Amino acid sequence: MDVTTSARSQSLSRCTCAVLVGLVVSFARVLPVGLVATPPSIALAQGSRADDELAEARRLNREAATIRSSGKFSEAVPLVQRALAIREKILGPEHPDVAASLDNLAGLYRDQGKYAEAELLYRRALAIGEKALGPEHPGVAASLNNLAGLYQAQGKYAQAEPLYQRALAIGEEAGGPWHPNVAASLNNLALLYSAQGKYAEAELLYRRALAILENARGPEHPDVAASLDNLAGLYHAQGKDAEAEPRYRRALTIREKALGPEHPAVAESLNNLAELYQAQGKYAQAEPLYQRALAILEKALGPEHPDVATILDSLAGLYKAQGKYAEAGPQYRHALAILEKALGPEHPNVAAVLENLAAVLRKTNRTAEAEEIEARARTIKAKHAQTAPAK
């Protein structure tokens, strides 16, 4: 997209995939029986040490998950790497718990835009799962969803689709067609179709997913809200705002009731509804929703979380759409600073904000600075386009 002529801001990528993406399952460790003639006292001591180390790996993963949720992805990486090393040492390199650690580490790399590194780990985790658990195990479906989500994030739709479809088939076979995991896979596949403009195919999948979740969870469950948000987003993408708005509003109501008014998921619904109003030119209705979403995320996640940058970018886009460039520029710069610190200076989302900021600079006749920023954005995007690992 040529940012000098586009009327719309570049959107930051957000993880909207359903619950199977990022799912990590630890499996019970099965000990060999009766083959090793080790004295009982030694065997007990060795077992105790191994159990202690595995407990440490679990602790490291919990700590890493907490750090990751705060948006400090690079700080979480060494913890997951240590947990992975412990599990490889105690359990062997092809144990399902090793695959779980690989999935965790790959997710952190994906968060940082390190797609090549993430792909290698996701592929190894998938191979371990297929060998250790069998190709039709639900844990394999989770790995397939993770790898497909990575491809989708890079626009590699043809590579993502068969993985999502296989994950869906596994879920249907393992849990039946009305299992919530089937809804998750349907949502993932629908997101892929929506990204390609295949709206009719996506709508059928979203509607089926919503029906499954309403049946399994009840009509006021947060998972139902997430499904409603996806369906509303599909309608909004087609300009069917009359169908999108009530679903966005229902999702917001469900989340406020089920999770509380200060939950980050409420901020997501507020942001979605604000974007709808912005697209309709209802700027006065959009701004307080963005502001409330921003306040929720700053309080819940901290002022330097990447999701805060997403709202700042959206708010800046609102100001830009109204020609309020003096207000838009500082918001874009604030978002940029957060993303550079949290994700690194070469993350794709950094490139998106750079392009948005450059567009504002051009509107204020700061062409030289805009050109420098655009050049940096192109460099980032070109780098990511060239980092696919060799097959």
N, C-alpha and C positions, 0 to 999 in steps of 0.2 A: 504493500500500500504506500502510495506517495503521500507522505505526511504534509507536504506543502499544499496539497489541494484537497485532501479529504476533509469532509465536514464533521467526521466522527473521530473521537479519540480512540487510540489503541487500547484494547482491553487487557487487563492483567489476567493471566491464567490463574484460575482457582480450581481446586479439587472439588468437582461436583459428582464424582463417581460414587456409586452406592457402596454398601457396607462391606462387600467382599474385597474391595480394593484395600490393600494394606493389612488385610487380616493375617495375623501371625498366631499359629497354634503350636504350643509345646506339647510334645507327646511323652507318654510315660516311658521311662527307660527300663528295658527288659534285660535282666542280668542272666548270663549263661548259667546253666545248672549242671553240676556234677562232673565237669571235665577236667578241672584244674586242681591238682593235689597241693594246694597251698595250706600251710598250717592255719587253723582257725583264727588264732590271735592276729597273725599277720594279715589275713584276709579281711578281718574286721577293721583293722587299722587302715588298710588301703581303701576299703569301702567308705570309711568315715571321711577320709581326706577327699575322696572323689565327690562325696555328697556335699562336703563343705565348699568345694570349688564350684560345683554346679549351682549351689545356693548363691554363691557370689555372682555367677553369671546372671542368674535371675534378678538379683539386686541391681546389677549394672544396667540390665535392660529396663527395669522400672525407672531408674534414675534417668536413663537416656530418654525414655518416653516423656517424662516430666519436662526435661530440658527442651525436647523437640516441640512439645505443645506450647512452649513459650517463644518459639520461633528461632531459638539459638541452635541452628542445625549443625554448624561446624563444631560446637562444643559437645554435641551428643555423639559425634562420629567416633572418637577414641574410646568411649565407653562401650559402644556396640562392637567395636573391633576387639576389645579385650574379652567381651562375652563370647564372641565368635571363636577366638583363640582357645578359650577354656573348653568350650563344647567340642571343638575339633580334637583337642588333646584327650579329653575324657571319653567322649562318645564315638570318636572316629569321624572321618571327613564326609561320610555318606549317611549320617543319622538325620532323621527329620527335624530334630531340634537345631541342627546346624543349618538346615535349609531355612528355618524360622529366623535365625540370626542373619543369614544372608539377605533374606527379604527385608529385615529391619534396616540393614546397612544400605541396601539398594534404595530403599525409600528415602533415606537421608540424602543420598547422592542425587536422587531425582528432585528432592526439595531444593537443592542448590543448583539445579540445571546441569548437573554432571551426568548427562544421559548415557554416554558411552560406558562409563564406569558402572552405572546402574544396570544397564542391559546385561553386561557380563554376569553380574551377581544374580539378577533375576533368572537368567538362563540356567545358571548352575543350581539355584534353588529348585527350579522346575525339574531338572534332570534328577536331582536327589529324590524329590517327592515321587516322581514316576517310578523310580527303581525301588524305593523303600516301601511305598504305600500302594503302588499300583496305579495305572493310568486313569482309573475312574474314581479315585478317591476325592472327597470334597476338598482336602488340603491341596490337591493338584489344581482344582478349579480356582482356588484362591491365588495360586501362583500364576495361573493363566491370566486371571483378571489383572494382576499386578503388571505383568509384562505387556498385556494389551493396553493398559492405561498409559504406560510409558510411551508406547508407539503412538497412541492417540495424542498425547501431549506434544509430540513432534510432528503431527500431521501425517503420520504414516498409517493412513486408514486401512489400506489394503493388507497390511501386516497385522493390524489390530483385530480386524473383523473375524477371521477364522478362530482366533484365540478366544474371543468373547463367545462365539457360537459354541465352541467346544466346552467352555466353562458352563454355559447354559445347559447343554445336553447332560453334562455330569450332574449338575444340580437337580435337574428334572428326574434323572434316573435314581439318584441317591435319596432324595427327600420327597419326591412326588411333585406334580405341577403346581401345587399350592403352598410350597415351602417358601418362607421369607427369603432364603438364599436365591431362589429362582427369581424373585422380584428384584433382588440386587443385580443379578446378571442381566435381566431384561432392561433395567435402568441404564446399565453400562452400555449395552448394545444400542439402546435408543439414543443415548448421548452421542455415540459415534455417528449414527445416521443423521441426527440433527446437525452435527458439525459439518456434514457433507451436503446439507440441504435436502435430505431425503425425509421430508417432513411427514408424509403419509405413513411410511414404514415406522418412523419413530413414534408417531402418535399411537399406533396400535400397541406397541410394546409398552409405552408409558401407561396407557389405560389398563392393560393387563396387570402390570406391576402394581398400580394403585389398588386394583380390586383385590389382589393377593394380600397386600399389606392391610387394607381395611378389614379383610376377613380374619387375618392372623393376629393382628395387633389391636384392632379396634379403631374406630374412626377418628379418635383424638390422640393418637400416638405420634411422637415426633418423627418416626419413620414415614408415616403418612404425610406429614407436612413436607418432608424432603421430596417425596414423590410428587406432591402437588406443585411444589416449586419448579420441579423439572418440567412438568406438563405445562405450567403457566409460561415458563421460559420458551417452550416450543411455540406456543400461540403468539407470544410477543415477537418472536423472530419472524413470524409470518404476517405481522401487523394485525393480528386478531386480538386487539387489546380488550375488547369487551368480554372475551373468554378468558383472557389472562388475568385481569384484575381481580375478579372474585376468588380465583384460586390462590393468587398471592395473598389476598386478605385472609382467606381461610387458613393458609399455612401459618401466617403471622399469629392469628388467634390461637391456633393449636399450640404453637411454641410458647407463647406467653403464658398460657394456662398450664402446660405440662412442665415447662422448664423454668419459668419465672421471667419477669420482664428484663432482667439484666444478663441473660444468657447469650453467649456469642451466636448461637443459632438464630436468636431473635434479631440480632444485628444483620445477619445474612438476609432474612426476610425483609427487613426494613430497607436494606440496600437494593434488593430486587424490585420492591415496590417503588422506590425512589427513581430507579432507572426507567421504569415504565412511565412514570409521570414526566420525567425529563424528556423522554422521547416524544411525548405528547405536547411538549412545550409548557407543561404545568410546573413551572420552575418554583413558584411559591409553595406548592405542595411537596415538591421533591426535597427542597433544602432542609426543612426540619427533620425529615426522615434520615437523611445522610448524617446530619449533626447528631441525632440520637444514636445512630449506629456507631458513629465514631466514638462517642462518649462511652458506650457499652464496651467496645473492644479495648479502648485505652484502660478502662478500669479492670476488665476481666483478664486481659492478656498482657497488659503493659504497653507503654507508649512506643516501644520499638519493635513490636511484632509485625511481621509482614502483612497480616490481615488489616492492620491499622493503615498501612500504606495503600492497600486496595481501596479503602474508603476515602482516603485523602485524594487518591487519583480520581475517584468518581466525583468527589466534591469539586475538585479542580475542573473536571470536565463540565460540570454544571455551570460554573462561573464562566468558563470559556464559551459555552453555548450562548450565554447572554452578553458576550462581549466584555465581561468584567475581567480583563486580562491582568490587571493589577492584583486582583484577588487570586486568580488562577495560578499565576507563576509561583508564588511562595508555597502553595499547596503541593504543586508538582515537585518543587525542590525538596520539600519535607519528605514526601513519599520516596523520592530518589535516595535521599540520605539513609532512610530506614532500610530500603532494599539493598543498597550497597553494603551496609553493615551486616545485615542478617543473612543475605544470600550470596554476597560477593559481587564485585564490580562487573562481572561478565555473565550474570544470569539473564535469561530472556526477558524477565519482567523488568529488569533495569533498562533494557533496550526499548521496551514499550513506553516507559515513562519518559525516557530521553526523547523519543519521537513526539510525544504529547507536549513536552516542554518546548521543543524546537518549534512546534506549530504556533505556540503562544508568542515565542520570541519573534517569529516572522510577522505576526500580526502587529507587533509593537516596533517594527522596523529595525530589529536587532539581528540583521541578516547574517553577519559574520559569526556571531556566537551560535546562531541556529545551525549554520553549516557545519561548524565544529561538532556540535552535539549530534547532528544527523550522521556525520561520518563515524562517530564512535558507535552509534546504534547499529549502523551497517556492519561494522567490524564484529560486533558481538553476534549479530544474527548470522553472519557468514561463518563464524567460528563454529557455531552450533550446527550449521548445515553440513559441515565437513567432519563432524566427530562420530559418525556412525562407525562402529567397529567392523572389522573385516569379517566376512562370513566364512 
